[in-house]
Structure formats: C-alpha cells, structure tokens
C-alpha cells in the first residue's frame, strides 16, 4: 500500500507539471503577440526525434542592420553576415539589431540574406538562425515539400523570453495564406 501511495503521488506531481506547462502555453497564445512568418525548411526529418520539419523563420528587420551585415562576406568565412537581434512586438513582431556584446535569453542570431539586401530598408528581413522544430503526424506528407508557387509560413507566438513558439503552419499561394492541413 505504501508503494502504491508513493506511485500515485509521483503520478500526480507529473500530471500537475504537465498541466501547468500546457496552461502556460495556452495563456501565452491568448495574451502574447503572434504573427505569421515565411519559413525556410532546414532539415525535414531526423528518425531519432520523430517526424518534424526544422524551420528558419524570416522576420522583418526594423531599423538599420549593423555595418558588418551590409559588407560582402569574405571568401571562406561562413556566417560573416550574422549578428545579434532582439525580437520585439510593436505593430507586429520584428527584429531589431542588438549591440554585438549583448547577452541574454531574449537574444537571437540572425543572418541578413543577399536577397534582403536588394530590398528597400523598410522591407528588409533577417533569417533567425535557431531552427524552429514543428512536429507533424506520421501519416501526413512532409509540409516542407511544396510545389512551385507555394510558400511555407508559420504562425508563432512571441513569449516574454526565449525563441518564437510555433502554433501552426500555413501555405501561401497566389497571395492567399491558408492554414496547412495534414
């Protein structure tokens, strides 16, 4: 009886932890800023972790990029255009360049793609380096494999600290964004 009581107590603690985490995520979805971001697949599947797609999100850049991001990369130097950013919500979620010596859990590394350099400053975007994992059912087709003319998008929440949290995937075709259905 004593062992059964301890087992039930441990199960209750686990259930309480699970419910508190789920509750926190639901509250964040309801109260924190959220937005849609174009996504680029990075790694479609790793069998050890299940079926998922790792996504690099493209976030609008507000303000100027650091001078180091605007100079052409040096040959043989990978990631020379990377710089730290903070994600902020003010009329939408966007990235703001942070000082190079910044530290903290709300700091993200971003890359300014060459395609974004050709855009006017008010339409530039950065690609967040941390891949966002989005898990999908084993019976669903890989959502990152899109036909020509379709783009993969992610709706995500910006928590108080840490990376963006994915909510759902979407597909943009002919200028219309529709939620992805597995």
C-alpha positions in Angstrom: 0.0 0.0 0.0 2.8 2.3 0.8 4.4 1.8 -2.6 1.1 2.4 -4.3 0.6 5.7 -2.4 4.0 6.9 -3.5 3.4 5.9 -7.1 0.1 7.8 -7.1 1.8 10.9 -5.6 4.5 10.8 -8.2 1.9 10.4 -11.0 0.0 13.4 -9.5 3.2 15.5 -9.5 3.9 14.6 -13.1 0.3 15.4 -14.1 0.5 18.8 -12.3 3.7 19.6 -14.1 2.2 18.7 -17.5 -1.0 20.7 -16.9 0.9 23.7 -15.6 3.1 23.7 -18.8 0.1 23.3 -21.0 -1.8 26.0 -19.2 1.2 28.4 -19.6 1.4 27.8 -23.3 -2.3 28.3 -23.7 -2.2 31.6 -21.7 0.8 32.8 -23.8 -1.1 32.0 -27.0 -4.1 34.1 -25.8 -2.1 37.0 -24.4 1.2 37.3 -26.1 1.9 38.8 -29.6 1.7 36.5 -32.5 2.3 36.7 -36.2 2.9 34.8 -39.5 6.4 34.4 -40.8 7.8 33.0 -44.0 9.7 29.8 -43.3 12.6 28.0 -45.0 13.0 24.3 -44.2 16.4 23.4 -42.8 16.2 19.6 -42.0 13.0 17.7 -42.9 13.4 14.6 -40.7 15.6 13.0 -38.0 14.4 9.5 -37.2 15.6 9.6 -33.6 13.3 12.5 -32.8 10.3 11.7 -35.0 8.8 13.4 -38.0 9.3 17.1 -37.9 10.5 19.9 -40.0 13.1 22.4 -38.8 12.4 25.9 -40.0 14.4 29.1 -40.2 12.0 32.0 -39.9 12.2 35.2 -41.9 11.4 38.1 -39.6 11.1 41.8 -40.7 14.0 43.9 -39.7 13.2 47.3 -38.1 15.9 49.9 -38.2 19.3 49.6 -39.7 21.4 46.5 -39.9 24.9 46.7 -38.5 27.6 47.7 -40.9 29.2 44.2 -40.6 25.9 42.7 -42.1 26.0 45.0 -45.1 29.5 44.3 -46.2 30.0 41.4 -48.7 31.1 38.2 -46.9 34.8 37.3 -47.0 35.5 34.2 -49.1 35.7 31.1 -46.9 34.2 32.8 -43.8 30.9 31.1 -43.0 28.2 33.3 -41.3 30.1 36.6 -41.6 26.7 38.4 -42.0 25.3 37.0 -38.7 24.5 39.5 -36.0 22.5 39.5 -32.7 18.9 40.7 -32.7 16.1 41.1 -30.2 12.5 40.3 -31.2 10.0 43.0 -30.4 6.3 43.4 -30.8 5.2 46.9 -31.8 2.6 46.8 -34.6 3.7 43.3 -35.5 6.7 41.2 -34.5 10.0 42.4 -35.9 13.8 42.1 -35.3 15.9 44.9 -34.0 19.7 44.7 -34.2 21.3 44.4 -30.8 24.8 45.5 -29.8 27.4 42.9 -30.6 28.3 42.4 -26.9 24.7 41.7 -25.9 23.8 38.6 -23.9 20.6 37.1 -22.5 17.8 34.6 -23.2 15.9 37.0 -25.5 18.9 37.4 -27.9 18.8 35.6 -31.2 21.3 35.3 -34.0 20.1 36.4 -37.4 21.5 36.4 -40.9 20.8 39.1 -43.5 20.3 37.1 -46.8 21.6 38.6 -50.0 18.0 38.8 -51.3 17.1 41.0 -48.4 20.0 43.4 -49.2 18.4 44.2 -52.6 15.1 45.3 -50.9 14.4 48.8 -49.6 15.3 49.2 -45.9 11.7 49.2 -44.8 11.1 45.8 -46.4 14.3 44.0 -45.3 14.1 40.8 -43.3 16.5 38.6 -41.4 16.6 34.9 -41.1 16.6 33.7 -37.5 19.4 31.1 -37.1 17.9 28.9 -34.5 15.8 26.3 -36.2 12.2 26.0 -35.0 11.0 22.4 -34.9 7.4 21.7 -36.0 6.3 18.1 -35.4 3.6 16.6 -37.7 1.8 13.3 -37.7 3.5 10.2 -39.2 0.6 9.8 -41.7 1.0 13.4 -43.0 3.1 14.4 -46.0 6.2 16.4 -45.3 4.9 20.1 -45.3 8.2 21.4 -46.3 8.0 19.8 -49.7 5.9 22.5 -51.6 5.1 22.7 -55.3 6.3 25.6 -57.3 4.4 28.8 -56.5 3.7 27.9 -52.9 5.5 29.1 -49.8 5.6 27.6 -46.3 4.6 30.0 -43.4 4.4 29.6 -39.7 2.2 31.3 -37.2 4.2 31.8 -34.0 3.8 33.4 -30.5 6.5 35.7 -29.1 6.9 34.7 -25.4 8.3 37.1 -22.8 11.7 35.3 -23.1 13.2 32.8 -25.4 12.5 31.8 -29.1 9.3 32.1 -31.0 6.9 29.3 -30.4 5.1 27.7 -33.4 1.3 27.4 -33.4 0.5 26.2 -36.9 1.8 26.0 -40.4 0.3 27.8 -43.4 0.7 27.7 -47.1 0.8 30.9 -49.2 -0.3 30.5 -52.8 -1.3 33.4 -55.2 -1.1 35.9 -52.3 -3.6 33.9 -50.1 -2.4 32.4 -46.8 -4.3 29.3 -45.8 -3.6 27.1 -42.7 -1.9 23.8 -43.6 -4.0 20.7 -43.1 -2.1 17.4 -42.5 
